[in-house]
């Protein structure tokens, strides 16, 4: 299964964020998405999840025999700021989520305690109100939802930055275990995390996606080369702004 993006464009007023974006993501890989603040990473995620509409282009799931437009149910979105019902306990929320999505989950929620054990959430914590959870704990609950529903595409927006060293290590191993069944796209600004966890690295700059070759990743000056690519994008933005200003 592949997620195929073709000619994706998205603008907000006069600001063009995604410009003729083309890329293919394969199931079984974790993709590290790198880019400067404002490069359009969140916009791309919001388009993929169906939260906003693209201005142009197609987003399809393609395998050997079928090709279809991606739908909201195909995508799981792990937000950097988790949005969960804080008036419920973790246990109550997951029970409610399983009941509401029983047709999709198909019995995978039969053993609630096993699910929480898998996420290393203690007995005491799973029965606390979510409003008392740490940021990292809330992200664990988000991840648990996708273990249940198994969407084809999972988008992760800086999900590990709030975890301590031990929990981050657990979550990285969980993502590695999950990748065989999903297309995982991992947005981060931490290069070391991206190189450690991800199978492929891509840069969003100038409204387009560019894959970083494996040869560059293994070179000792890899970080400097990535920074140079991102700086090139910043310089292009400055030149465009100056040109626009001259036309006013």
C-alpha positions as CSV (number, residue, x, y, z in Angstrom):
1,X,0.0,0.0,0.0
2,X,1.2,3.5,-0.9
3,X,0.0,7.0,-0.1
4,X,0.4,8.9,-3.3
5,X,0.2,12.7,-3.3
6,X,0.0,14.4,-6.7
7,X,0.0,18.2,-7.5
8,X,-1.1,19.2,-4.0
9,X,-1.6,23.0,-3.6
10,X,-2.8,25.0,-0.7
11,X,-2.9,28.7,-0.2
12,X,-4.3,31.0,2.5
13,X,-5.2,34.3,0.8
14,X,-2.1,35.4,-1.1
15,X,0.2,33.1,0.8
16,X,1.0,29.9,-1.1
17,X,2.0,27.2,1.5
18,X,2.0,24.0,-0.6
19,X,3.1,24.3,-4.2
20,X,2.7,21.4,-6.6
21,X,3.6,18.9,-3.9
22,X,4.2,15.3,-5.1
23,X,5.4,12.3,-3.1
24,X,4.8,8.6,-2.5
25,X,4.8,7.2,1.1
26,X,5.1,3.4,1.5
27,X,3.5,1.3,4.2
28,X,6.1,-0.3,6.4
29,X,8.3,2.8,6.7
30,X,8.5,5.7,9.2
31,X,9.0,9.0,7.4
32,X,10.7,11.9,9.2
33,X,9.2,15.2,8.1
34,X,11.6,18.1,8.6
35,X,11.0,21.8,8.0
36,X,11.3,25.3,9.4
37,X,8.5,26.8,11.5
38,X,5.9,28.0,9.0
39,X,7.1,25.7,6.2
40,X,3.6,24.0,6.0
41,X,4.1,20.8,7.9
42,X,0.9,21.3,9.9
43,X,-1.0,22.4,6.8
44,X,0.1,19.2,5.0
45,X,-1.1,17.1,8.0
46,X,-4.4,19.0,8.1
47,X,-5.0,18.3,4.4
48,X,-4.2,14.6,4.8
49,X,-6.5,14.3,7.8
50,X,-9.4,16.1,6.0
51,X,-9.4,19.0,8.5
52,X,-8.9,21.4,5.6
53,X,-9.3,21.0,1.8
54,X,-6.6,21.3,-0.7
55,X,-6.9,23.8,-3.6
56,X,-5.7,21.3,-6.1
57,X,-4.3,17.8,-6.5
58,X,-5.1,14.2,-5.4
59,X,-4.3,12.1,-2.3
60,X,-4.8,8.4,-3.0
61,X,-4.2,5.0,-1.4
62,X,-2.8,2.7,-4.0
63,X,-1.9,-1.0,-4.0
64,X,-1.4,-3.6,-6.7
65,X,-5.1,-3.8,-7.5
66,X,-6.9,-0.7,-6.3
67,X,-6.6,3.1,-6.2
68,X,-8.9,5.3,-4.2
69,X,-9.0,8.7,-2.7
70,X,-8.0,8.8,1.0
71,X,-10.8,9.2,3.5
72,X,-10.9,10.6,7.1
73,X,-11.2,7.0,8.5
74,X,-7.9,6.1,6.8
75,X,-5.9,8.6,8.9
76,X,-5.0,8.8,12.5
77,X,-3.6,12.1,13.8
78,X,-1.4,12.3,16.9
79,X,-1.6,16.0,17.8
80,X,1.3,17.8,19.5
81,X,-1.3,19.2,21.9
82,X,-3.6,16.2,22.7
83,X,-7.4,16.9,22.6
84,X,-9.0,14.5,25.0
85,X,-12.1,14.6,27.3
86,X,-10.5,15.6,30.6
87,X,-13.6,14.9,32.6
88,X,-13.2,11.2,32.1
89,X,-10.6,8.8,33.4
90,X,-8.3,7.2,30.9
91,X,-10.0,3.9,31.4
92,X,-13.5,5.4,30.9
93,X,-12.4,7.2,27.8
94,X,-10.9,4.1,26.1
95,X,-14.0,2.1,27.1
96,X,-16.3,4.7,25.6
97,X,-14.1,4.9,22.4
98,X,-14.2,1.1,22.0
99,X,-18.0,1.1,22.4
100,X,-18.5,3.9,19.9
101,X,-16.2,2.3,17.3
102,X,-17.1,-1.4,18.0
103,X,-17.7,-2.1,14.3
104,X,-14.2,-1.0,13.4
105,X,-12.3,-2.3,16.4
106,X,-13.9,-5.8,16.2
107,X,-13.0,-7.2,19.6
108,X,-9.6,-5.8,19.9
109,X,-10.7,-4.0,23.1
110,X,-11.8,-7.1,24.9
111,X,-8.9,-7.0,27.4
112,X,-8.7,-3.3,28.6
113,X,-6.0,-4.0,31.1
114,X,-3.8,-5.6,28.4
115,X,-4.1,-2.4,26.3
116,X,-3.0,-0.2,29.2
117,X,-0.2,-2.6,30.1
118,X,1.0,-2.4,26.5
119,X,1.3,1.4,26.9
120,X,3.0,1.1,30.3
121,X,0.2,3.0,32.0
122,X,-0.1,1.9,35.7
123,X,-3.3,0.7,37.3
124,X,-3.5,3.9,39.4
125,X,-3.0,6.2,36.3
126,X,-5.5,4.5,34.1
127,X,-8.2,5.3,36.7
128,X,-7.2,9.0,37.1
129,X,-9.1,11.8,35.4
130,X,-7.4,12.7,32.2
131,X,-7.1,16.4,33.3
132,X,-4.5,15.2,35.8
133,X,-2.4,13.4,33.2
134,X,0.9,14.8,32.1
135,X,1.4,15.8,28.4
136,X,3.2,12.6,27.8
137,X,0.5,10.5,29.4
138,X,-2.1,12.1,27.1
139,X,0.0,11.3,24.1
140,X,0.1,7.7,25.2
141,X,-3.7,7.6,25.3
142,X,-3.7,9.1,21.7
143,X,-1.4,6.3,20.5
144,X,-3.6,3.7,22.2
145,X,-6.6,4.8,20.0
146,X,-4.6,4.0,16.8
147,X,-3.6,0.6,18.1
148,X,-7.3,-0.1,18.3
149,X,-8.5,1.4,15.0
150,X,-5.4,0.7,12.9
151,X,-5.7,3.5,10.4
152,X,-3.6,3.0,7.2
153,X,-1.9,6.4,7.7
154,X,-0.7,7.8,11.0
155,X,0.4,11.4,11.3
156,X,2.6,12.2,14.3
157,X,3.1,15.9,15.2
158,X,6.1,16.1,17.5
159,X,4.7,13.3,19.7
160,X,7.9,12.4,21.6
161,X,9.1,15.8,22.8
162,X,7.1,15.6,26.0
163,X,8.3,12.2,27.1
164,X,11.1,11.3,29.5
165,X,13.9,9.2,28.3
166,X,12.4,5.8,29.3
167,X,8.9,6.5,27.9
168,X,10.4,8.0,24.7
169,X,12.4,4.8,24.2
170,X,9.2,2.7,24.8
171,X,7.2,4.8,22.3
172,X,10.0,4.6,19.7
173,X,9.9,0.8,19.9
174,X,6.1,0.8,19.7
175,X,6.3,2.9,16.5
176,X,8.9,0.5,15.0
177,X,6.6,-2.4,15.8
178,X,3.6,-0.7,14.3
179,X,5.1,0.4,11.0
180,X,4.6,-2.8,9.2
181,X,0.9,-2.2,9.1
182,X,0.9,1.6,8.5
183,X,2.3,4.6,6.7
184,X,3.9,6.6,9.5
185,X,4.8,10.2,8.9
186,X,6.6,11.8,11.8
187,X,7.0,15.6,12.1
188,X,9.9,16.7,14.2
189,X,12.5,19.5,14.5
190,X,15.0,17.2,16.3
191,X,17.5,15.8,13.7
192,X,18.9,13.2,16.0
193,X,15.5,11.8,16.8
194,X,14.6,11.7,13.1
195,X,17.8,9.8,12.1
196,X,17.4,7.4,15.0
197,X,13.8,6.5,14.4
198,X,12.9,7.1,10.8
199,X,13.5,5.0,7.7
200,X,13.3,7.9,5.3
201,X,13.8,11.6,5.8
202,X,12.0,14.3,3.8
203,X,12.2,18.1,3.9
204,X,9.3,20.4,3.3
205,X,10.6,23.6,1.7
206,X,9.3,25.9,-0.9
207,X,6.0,24.2,-0.7
208,X,7.4,20.9,-2.0
209,X,8.7,17.6,-0.4
210,X,12.3,16.5,-1.1
211,X,13.7,13.2,0.0
212,X,17.1,13.2,1.6
213,X,19.3,10.5,0.1
214,X,20.7,7.8,2.4
215,X,24.2,8.9,1.4
216,X,23.7,12.3,2.9
217,X,22.2,10.8,6.1
218,X,25.3,8.7,6.7
219,X,27.8,11.5,6.2
220,X,29.4,13.3,9.2
221,X,28.3,16.7,8.0
222,X,24.7,15.6,7.5
223,X,23.3,18.1,10.0
224,X,25.1,21.0,8.3
225,X,23.7,20.0,4.9
226,X,20.2,19.8,6.2
227,X,20.5,23.2,7.8
228,X,21.8,24.6,4.5
229,X,18.8,23.2,2.7
230,X,16.5,24.8,5.2
231,X,18.4,28.1,5.0
232,X,18.1,28.1,1.2
233,X,14.3,27.9,1.7
234,X,14.3,30.8,4.1
235,X,16.4,32.9,1.6
236,X,13.9,32.1,-1.2
237,X,11.0,33.2,1.0
238,X,12.8,36.5,1.8
239,X,13.4,37.1,-1.9
240,X,9.8,36.4,-2.7
241,X,8.6,38.8,0.0
242,X,10.9,41.5,-1.3
243,X,9.7,41.0,-4.8
244,X,6.1,41.1,-3.7
245,X,6.8,44.3,-1.7
246,X,8.3,45.9,-4.8
247,X,5.1,45.2,-6.8
248,X,2.8,46.9,-4.3
